[in-house]
Amino acid sequence: MENPHLWIRLDLANGHHIGPGKIALLEAIRAKGSITAAARHLGMSYRRAWLLVENINEALRKPAVTSVQGGQHGGGTALTDVGEQIIHIYHSVEGLTLTSAHQELGAIARLGRD
């Protein structure tokens, strides 16, 4: 049997949360270069994606996402160094958790029904 899937949500002291959905959005913005394209890629509305980006930026001392002006395609959106750090730290926590809880996750899987 496959181990259970682990979802990690980081609850910040300021009341904001960062979890797999916001990380996926940041990664999609990095890959696609705009909130519109990232939202389309993830199957969410632009408004939902924009509100999530706004929420991420409000949670942090410095923004994770910023606008890019001009260029051949009229600008877009990019991650800041903080945005890149958030992705890296989140995946690091995720990896450390999976590694340290490997046996326990296997034990839970064996207790589950097929």
Backbone as JSON Lines, residues from 0, in Angstrom:
{"i":0,"aa":"M","n":[0.84,-1.19,0.0],"ca":[0.0,0.0,0.0],"c":[0.89,1.25,0.0]}
{"i":1,"aa":"E","n":[0.45,2.25,-0.7],"ca":[1.18,3.51,-0.79],"c":[1.02,4.31,0.5]}
{"i":2,"aa":"N","n":[2.07,5.03,0.88],"ca":[2.0,5.87,2.08],"c":[0.98,6.98,1.9]}
{"i":3,"aa":"P","n":[0.38,7.43,3.0],"ca":[-0.56,8.55,2.91],"c":[0.13,9.8,2.36]}
{"i":4,"aa":"H","n":[-0.67,10.64,1.73],"ca":[-0.15,11.91,1.23],"c":[-0.12,12.9,2.37]}
{"i":5,"aa":"L","n":[0.93,13.64,2.47],"ca":[1.1,14.61,3.55],"c":[0.93,16.02,3.01]}
{"i":6,"aa":"W","n":[0.02,16.81,3.62],"ca":[-0.18,18.2,3.28],"c":[0.36,19.03,4.42]}
{"i":7,"aa":"I","n":[1.17,20.02,4.09],"ca":[1.73,20.88,5.14],"c":[1.21,22.29,4.94]}
{"i":8,"aa":"R","n":[0.69,22.85,6.02],"ca":[0.26,24.24,6.01],"c":[1.02,24.94,7.12]}
{"i":9,"aa":"L","n":[1.71,25.99,6.76],"ca":[2.45,26.78,7.73],"c":[1.56,27.91,8.23]}
{"i":10,"aa":"D","n":[1.28,27.91,9.52],"ca":[0.47,28.96,10.13],"c":[1.41,30.0,10.72]}
{"i":11,"aa":"L","n":[1.41,31.18,10.13],"ca":[2.31,32.23,10.58],"c":[1.74,32.95,11.8]}
{"i":12,"aa":"A","n":[2.61,33.54,12.58],"ca":[2.2,34.23,13.8],"c":[1.23,35.38,13.52]}
{"i":13,"aa":"N","n":[1.27,35.94,12.31],"ca":[0.4,37.07,11.97],"c":[-0.99,36.62,11.5]}
{"i":14,"aa":"G","n":[-1.27,35.32,11.6],"ca":[-2.58,34.8,11.22],"c":[-2.7,34.33,9.79]}
{"i":15,"aa":"H","n":[-1.7,34.58,8.97],"ca":[-1.72,34.12,7.58],"c":[-1.24,32.67,7.5]}
{"i":16,"aa":"H","n":[-1.54,32.03,6.38],"ca":[-1.17,30.64,6.17],"c":[-0.49,30.49,4.82]}
{"i":17,"aa":"I","n":[0.46,29.58,4.74],"ca":[1.08,29.22,3.47],"c":[1.04,27.71,3.37]}
{"i":18,"aa":"G","n":[0.38,27.23,2.33],"ca":[0.22,25.8,2.14],"c":[0.48,25.41,0.7]}
{"i":19,"aa":"P","n":[0.12,24.19,0.34],"ca":[0.44,23.68,-0.99],"c":[-0.2,24.47,-2.14]}
{"i":20,"aa":"G","n":[-1.39,25.03,-1.91],"ca":[-2.04,25.8,-2.97],"c":[-1.3,27.09,-3.29]}
{"i":21,"aa":"K","n":[-0.87,27.79,-2.27],"ca":[-0.14,29.05,-2.49],"c":[1.24,28.76,-3.07]}
{"i":22,"aa":"I","n":[1.85,27.68,-2.64],"ca":[3.16,27.31,-3.21],"c":[2.99,26.95,-4.68]}
{"i":23,"aa":"A","n":[1.95,26.2,-5.01],"ca":[1.7,25.86,-6.42],"c":[1.47,27.12,-7.25]}
{"i":24,"aa":"L","n":[0.76,28.09,-6.69],"ca":[0.54,29.34,-7.41],"c":[1.86,30.09,-7.63]}
{"i":25,"aa":"L","n":[2.69,30.18,-6.61],"ca":[3.99,30.84,-6.77],"c":[4.83,30.13,-7.84]}
{"i":26,"aa":"E","n":[4.83,28.82,-7.82],"ca":[5.59,28.06,-8.82],"c":[5.03,28.27,-10.22]}
{"i":27,"aa":"A","n":[3.71,28.36,-10.34],"ca":[3.1,28.6,-11.65],"c":[3.41,30.01,-12.15]}
{"i":28,"aa":"I","n":[3.41,30.99,-11.25],"ca":[3.78,32.35,-11.64],"c":[5.22,32.37,-12.13]}
{"i":29,"aa":"R","n":[6.1,31.67,-11.43],"ca":[7.51,31.6,-11.85],"c":[7.61,30.98,-13.25]}
{"i":30,"aa":"A","n":[6.86,29.93,-13.49],"ca":[6.94,29.21,-14.77],"c":[6.25,29.96,-15.91]}
{"i":31,"aa":"K","n":[5.13,30.61,-15.62],"ca":[4.31,31.22,-16.68],"c":[4.54,32.71,-16.88]}
{"i":32,"aa":"G","n":[5.05,33.39,-15.85],"ca":[5.37,34.81,-15.99],"c":[4.21,35.77,-15.82]}
{"i":33,"aa":"S","n":[3.04,35.26,-15.42],"ca":[1.92,36.16,-15.15],"c":[0.92,35.46,-14.25]}
{"i":34,"aa":"I","n":[0.15,36.27,-13.54],"ca":[-0.9,35.71,-12.69],"c":[-1.98,35.09,-13.57]}
{"i":35,"aa":"T","n":[-2.3,35.74,-14.68],"ca":[-3.33,35.22,-15.58],"c":[-2.98,33.84,-16.09]}
{"i":36,"aa":"A","n":[-1.76,33.68,-16.59],"ca":[-1.33,32.38,-17.13],"c":[-1.21,31.34,-16.02]}
{"i":37,"aa":"A","n":[-0.75,31.76,-14.84],"ca":[-0.63,30.84,-13.71],"c":[-2.02,30.35,-13.29]}
{"i":38,"aa":"A","n":[-2.98,31.27,-13.22],"ca":[-4.34,30.91,-12.83],"c":[-4.94,29.93,-13.85]}
{"i":39,"aa":"R","n":[-4.77,30.22,-15.11],"ca":[-5.26,29.34,-16.17],"c":[-4.63,27.96,-16.04]}
{"i":40,"aa":"H","n":[-3.34,27.92,-15.82],"ca":[-2.6,26.65,-15.67],"c":[-3.14,25.83,-14.49]}
{"i":41,"aa":"L","n":[-3.51,26.5,-13.41],"ca":[-4.0,25.82,-12.21],"c":[-5.51,25.61,-12.2]}
{"i":42,"aa":"G","n":[-6.18,26.14,-13.22],"ca":[-7.63,25.97,-13.3],"c":[-8.41,26.81,-12.3]}
{"i":43,"aa":"M","n":[-7.89,27.98,-11.99],"ca":[-8.59,28.88,-11.07],"c":[-8.84,30.21,-11.76]}
{"i":44,"aa":"S","n":[-9.74,30.98,-11.21],"ca":[-10.03,32.27,-11.79],"c":[-8.87,33.24,-11.53]}
{"i":45,"aa":"Y","n":[-8.78,34.24,-12.4],"ca":[-7.75,35.26,-12.2],"c":[-7.97,35.94,-10.86]}
{"i":46,"aa":"R","n":[-9.22,36.26,-10.55],"ca":[-9.51,36.96,-9.29],"c":[-9.04,36.15,-8.09]}
{"i":47,"aa":"R","n":[-9.3,34.85,-8.07],"ca":[-8.86,33.99,-6.97],"c":[-7.33,34.02,-6.86]}
{"i":48,"aa":"A","n":[-6.65,33.9,-7.99],"ca":[-5.18,33.9,-8.0],"c":[-4.66,35.25,-7.51]}
{"i":49,"aa":"W","n":[-5.27,36.33,-7.97],"ca":[-4.84,37.67,-7.58],"c":[-5.02,37.87,-6.07]}
{"i":50,"aa":"L","n":[-6.16,37.41,-5.53],"ca":[-6.41,37.52,-4.09],"c":[-5.4,36.7,-3.28]}
{"i":51,"aa":"L","n":[-5.05,35.52,-3.78],"ca":[-4.05,34.7,-3.1],"c":[-2.68,35.37,-3.11]}
{"i":52,"aa":"V","n":[-2.31,35.96,-4.24],"ca":[-1.03,36.69,-4.32],"c":[-1.04,37.86,-3.35]}
{"i":53,"aa":"E","n":[-2.14,38.59,-3.33],"ca":[-2.26,39.71,-2.4],"c":[-2.12,39.23,-0.95]}
{"i":54,"aa":"N","n":[-2.73,38.1,-0.64],"ca":[-2.65,37.53,0.7],"c":[-1.23,37.1,1.05]}
{"i":55,"aa":"I","n":[-0.54,36.48,0.11],"ca":[0.85,36.08,0.33],"c":[1.7,37.31,0.6]}
{"i":56,"aa":"N","n":[1.56,38.34,-0.23],"ca":[2.36,39.55,-0.06],"c":[2.06,40.25,1.26]}
{"i":57,"aa":"E","n":[0.8,40.24,1.7],"ca":[0.43,40.86,2.98],"c":[1.04,40.1,4.16]}
{"i":58,"aa":"A","n":[1.24,38.81,4.0],"ca":[1.75,37.97,5.09],"c":[3.24,38.19,5.36]}
{"i":59,"aa":"L","n":[3.94,38.72,4.37],"ca":[5.4,38.79,4.44],"c":[5.89,40.23,4.6]}
{"i":60,"aa":"R","n":[7.08,40.37,5.14],"ca":[7.67,41.71,5.3],"c":[7.98,42.35,3.96]}
{"i":61,"aa":"K","n":[8.4,41.54,3.01],"ca":[8.66,42.01,1.65],"c":[7.84,41.14,0.71]}
{"i":62,"aa":"P","n":[7.4,41.68,-0.42],"ca":[6.54,40.91,-1.32],"c":[7.24,39.7,-1.93]}
{"i":63,"aa":"A","n":[6.44,38.66,-2.17],"ca":[6.93,37.45,-2.84],"c":[6.73,37.55,-4.35]}
{"i":64,"aa":"V","n":[5.78,38.4,-4.75],"ca":[5.42,38.55,-6.16],"c":[5.42,40.04,-6.48]}
{"i":65,"aa":"T","n":[5.92,40.37,-7.65],"ca":[5.97,41.77,-8.07],"c":[5.59,41.88,-9.54]}
{"i":66,"aa":"S","n":[5.17,43.06,-9.95],"ca":[4.86,43.32,-11.36],"c":[6.14,43.62,-12.11]}
{"i":67,"aa":"V","n":[6.16,43.2,-13.37],"ca":[7.28,43.48,-14.26],"c":[6.73,44.39,-15.35]}
{"i":68,"aa":"Q","n":[7.34,45.55,-15.53],"ca":[6.86,46.53,-16.5],"c":[7.51,46.34,-17.86]}
{"i":69,"aa":"G","n":[6.75,46.67,-18.89],"ca":[7.29,46.71,-20.25],"c":[7.66,45.36,-20.82]}
{"i":70,"aa":"G","n":[8.65,45.39,-21.67],"ca":[9.09,44.17,-22.31],"c":[8.34,43.9,-23.59]}
{"i":71,"aa":"Q","n":[8.72,42.87,-24.25],"ca":[8.16,42.51,-25.55],"c":[6.66,42.19,-25.47]}
{"i":72,"aa":"H","n":[6.24,41.62,-24.34],"ca":[4.84,41.21,-24.2],"c":[4.06,42.12,-23.25]}
{"i":73,"aa":"G","n":[4.6,43.3,-22.93],"ca":[3.89,44.27,-22.12],"c":[3.97,44.06,-20.63]}
{"i":74,"aa":"G","n":[4.93,43.32,-20.15],"ca":[5.09,43.13,-18.71],"c":[4.5,41.82,-18.25]}
{"i":75,"aa":"G","n":[4.38,41.69,-16.96],"ca":[3.86,40.46,-16.38],"c":[4.11,40.46,-14.9]}
{"i":76,"aa":"T","n":[4.35,39.28,-14.37],"ca":[4.55,39.11,-12.94],"c":[5.75,38.22,-12.72]}
{"i":77,"aa":"A","n":[6.51,38.5,-11.67],"ca":[7.69,37.7,-11.37],"c":[7.79,37.49,-9.86]}
{"i":78,"aa":"L","n":[8.48,36.43,-9.49],"ca":[8.77,36.21,-8.08],"c":[9.96,37.05,-7.68]}
{"i":79,"aa":"T","n":[9.92,37.52,-6.46],"ca":[11.06,38.21,-5.89],"c":[11.96,37.15,-5.24]}
{"i":80,"aa":"D","n":[13.08,37.6,-4.7],"ca":[13.94,36.68,-3.95],"c":[13.18,36.06,-2.78]}
{"i":81,"aa":"V","n":[12.32,36.84,-2.16],"ca":[11.51,36.32,-1.05],"c":[10.58,35.21,-1.54]}
{"i":82,"aa":"G","n":[9.97,35.41,-2.69],"ca":[9.1,34.37,-3.27],"c":[9.87,33.08,-3.52]}
{"i":83,"aa":"E","n":[11.07,33.22,-4.06],"ca":[11.91,32.03,-4.29],"c":[12.27,31.36,-2.97]}
{"i":84,"aa":"Q","n":[12.57,32.17,-1.95],"ca":[12.92,31.62,-0.64],"c":[11.74,30.88,-0.02]}
{"i":85,"aa":"I","n":[10.53,31.43,-0.15],"ca":[9.34,30.78,0.4],"c":[9.16,29.39,-0.22]}
{"i":86,"aa":"I","n":[9.29,29.3,-1.53],"ca":[9.16,28.0,-2.21],"c":[10.22,27.03,-1.69]}
{"i":87,"aa":"H","n":[11.46,27.49,-1.64],"ca":[12.56,26.64,-1.2],"c":[12.36,26.16,0.24]}
{"i":88,"aa":"I","n":[12.02,27.08,1.13],"ca":[11.83,26.73,2.55],"c":[10.65,25.77,2.71]}
{"i":89,"aa":"Y","n":[9.56,26.04,2.02],"ca":[8.39,25.17,2.11],"c":[8.74,23.74,1.7]}
{"i":90,"aa":"H","n":[9.41,23.6,0.55],"ca":[9.77,22.26,0.08],"c":[10.8,21.6,0.99]}
{"i":91,"aa":"S","n":[11.65,22.4,1.61],"ca":[12.61,21.85,2.57],"c":[11.87,21.28,3.79]}
{"i":92,"aa":"V","n":[10.92,22.03,4.33],"ca":[10.12,21.55,5.46],"c":[9.37,20.27,5.06]}
{"i":93,"aa":"E","n":[8.8,20.29,3.87],"ca":[8.06,19.14,3.36],"c":[8.96,17.9,3.27]}
{"i":94,"aa":"G","n":[10.14,18.08,2.71],"ca":[11.08,16.97,2.57],"c":[11.56,16.43,3.9]}
{"i":95,"aa":"L","n":[11.9,17.33,4.81],"ca":[12.36,16.91,6.14],"c":[11.25,16.15,6.89]}
{"i":96,"aa":"T","n":[10.03,16.62,6.75],"ca":[8.91,15.97,7.41],"c":[8.68,14.58,6.85]}
{"i":97,"aa":"L","n":[8.69,14.47,5.53],"ca":[8.48,13.16,4.9],"c":[9.59,12.18,5.29]}
{"i":98,"aa":"T","n":[10.81,12.66,5.32],"ca":[11.94,11.81,5.67],"c":[11.85,11.34,7.12]}
{"i":99,"aa":"S","n":[11.56,12.26,8.02],"ca":[11.54,11.9,9.44],"c":[10.3,11.08,9.83]}
{"i":100,"aa":"A","n":[9.22,11.21,9.08],"ca":[7.99,10.49,9.41],"c":[7.74,9.3,8.49]}
{"i":101,"aa":"H","n":[8.73,8.88,7.75],"ca":[8.56,7.8,6.77],"c":[7.99,6.53,7.41]}
{"i":102,"aa":"Q","n":[8.56,6.09,8.5],"ca":[8.09,4.86,9.15],"c":[6.66,5.04,9.67]}
{"i":103,"aa":"E","n":[6.39,6.17,10.26],"ca":[5.06,6.42,10.8],"c":[4.0,6.47,9.7]}
{"i":104,"aa":"L","n":[4.34,7.09,8.58],"ca":[3.4,7.14,7.46],"c":[3.13,5.74,6.92]}
{"i":105,"aa":"G","n":[4.17,4.91,6.86],"ca":[4.0,3.53,6.45],"c":[3.11,2.76,7.41]}
{"i":106,"aa":"A","n":[3.3,3.0,8.7],"ca":[2.47,2.33,9.71],"c":[1.01,2.71,9.57]}
{"i":107,"aa":"I","n":[0.74,4.0,9.32],"ca":[-0.64,4.44,9.11],"c":[-1.21,3.79,7.86]}
{"i":108,"aa":"A","n":[-0.41,3.7,6.8],"ca":[-0.88,3.1,5.55],"c":[-1.28,1.64,5.77]}
{"i":109,"aa":"R","n":[-0.51,0.93,6.57],"ca":[-0.81,-0.49,6.83],"c":[-2.09,-0.66,7.64]}
{"i":110,"aa":"L","n":[-2.49,0.34,8.39],"ca":[-3.71,0.28,9.18],"c":[-4.95,0.61,8.35]}
{"i":111,"aa":"G","n":[-4.75,1.24,7.2],"ca":[-5.86,1.65,6.36],"c":[-6.44,0.51,5.54]}
{"i":112,"aa":"R","n":[-7.64,0.69,5.08],"ca":[-8.28,-0.28,4.2],"c":[-7.74,-0.12,2.78]}
{"i":113,"aa":"D","n":[-7.76,-1.21,2.06],"ca":[-7.32,-1.17,0.64],"c":[-8.41,-0.65,-0.23]}
